[in-house]
Every structure is written in C-alpha cells, then in structure tokens.
Amino acid sequence: MKKPQQPEEEFRVRTPRGKETIGILQQRLGSSRMRVACLDGKTRICRIPGRLKRRLWLRENDVVLVEPWELGGDEKGDVIYKYRPNQVEWLKKKGYIKGIEDIEEF
C-alpha cells in the first residue's frame, strides 16, 4: 500500500545577491574564522560577523552564503547565512550548486 503523497512544502531559500557566493566550510580555524571553498573557484578565510556570532553555529561541510570583503575580496569574506539540508537539496535541484558532488552527507 502506497503512502498518500503529501503536498510539497513551500519555503523561501536565501539565494546569492550581488557579490555573494555559495561555499562549503572546509576547516574551522578558531576565533570565529574558517576556510571556505566558494563556488567561484576561490578559497577564502571567512569570519562570522559580530551580529551573528551567537546565532550561527557551523561545522565542517556546511553549505554557507559568503559575502566577499570590498578590500581583499579574493582572500577574505563574511559568512552571512547557513543553509539547512532541505535548502541544500532545493539549491541543487534549481541549479545554484553545480559541480560539487562531495556534499553527500545531506
């Protein structure tokens, strides 16, 4: 017997705007800093801004939204959002995350 199909939940997913890019947290470096591999092909040392420090808890392999700095934007940036597993699936389905197959934990 098949389960009745539930209607798909509608939710808003924060997509990159302007200079923002999606990245995967590779390594925690301590003192709210981390190494993030971004989808634009660059690896940045990112930090969590003070307004988000107590609200944003990150682990390795989390998918995050990175805002590069104005000065030194190729090497540094701020983590401004963490995607949940269902949001990561939506991003994959819509084509925002391409070429990353090593996110299989979700």
C-alpha positions in Angstrom: 0.0 0.0 0.0 1.4 3.4 -1.0 1.6 6.3 1.4 -0.6 9.2 0.5 1.6 11.8 -1.2 1.9 15.0 0.9 1.9 18.3 -0.8 5.3 19.8 -1.1 6.1 22.5 1.4 6.8 25.9 0.1 9.7 27.7 1.8 11.9 30.6 0.9 15.6 29.9 0.3 18.1 32.8 0.6 19.8 33.0 -2.8 23.0 34.9 -3.6 22.6 38.5 -4.5 25.2 40.9 -5.9 28.7 39.8 -4.9 27.5 37.0 -2.6 28.5 33.4 -3.4 27.8 30.0 -2.0 30.6 28.0 -0.4 31.4 24.9 1.7 33.1 25.2 5.0 36.3 23.2 4.8 38.1 23.9 8.1 37.4 25.7 11.4 40.4 27.8 12.3 39.3 29.1 15.7 38.1 32.5 16.9 35.1 32.6 14.6 37.3 32.2 11.5 37.1 29.4 8.9 38.4 28.3 5.5 35.5 28.2 2.9 35.8 26.8 -0.6 33.5 29.1 -2.7 31.7 28.2 -5.9 33.5 31.0 -7.8 36.7 28.8 -7.5 38.4 30.7 -4.7 39.2 29.6 -1.2 38.5 32.4 1.4 39.3 32.9 5.1 35.9 33.9 6.4 34.6 35.1 9.7 31.3 35.3 11.4 30.3 38.9 11.9 29.6 40.0 15.4 25.8 40.4 15.0 25.6 36.6 14.1 28.3 35.1 16.4 25.8 33.7 18.9 23.2 32.7 16.4 25.2 31.0 13.7 26.8 27.6 14.6 28.8 26.0 11.9 30.6 22.7 11.3 32.8 21.3 8.5 31.0 20.6 5.2 28.2 23.0 6.0 26.9 25.0 2.9 27.0 28.7 3.6 26.5 32.0 1.9 29.7 34.1 1.8 29.9 37.9 1.2 33.5 38.8 0.0 35.1 41.8 1.5 35.5 45.0 -0.5 39.2 45.1 0.1 40.9 41.7 -0.2 37.7 40.1 -1.5 39.6 37.2 -3.2 41.1 36.0 0.1 38.6 37.1 2.8 34.9 37.3 3.4 32.0 37.1 5.9 29.7 34.1 6.4 26.2 35.6 6.5 23.9 32.5 6.2 23.9 28.8 6.8 21.8 26.5 4.6 19.7 23.7 6.1 19.8 20.2 4.4 16.4 20.7 2.7 17.5 24.1 1.4 20.7 22.5 0.0 18.5 20.0 -1.8 16.4 22.8 -3.3 19.6 24.7 -4.4 20.9 21.5 -6.1 17.6 21.0 -7.8 17.4 24.6 -9.1 21.0 24.6 -10.3 22.6 27.1 -7.9 25.0 24.4 -6.7 26.8 22.8 -9.7 29.9 20.7 -9.8 30.0 19.8 -6.2 29.4 16.1 -5.7 31.2 15.8 -2.3 28.1 17.1 -0.4 26.5 13.7 0.1 26.0 14.0 3.9 22.7 15.8 3.4 
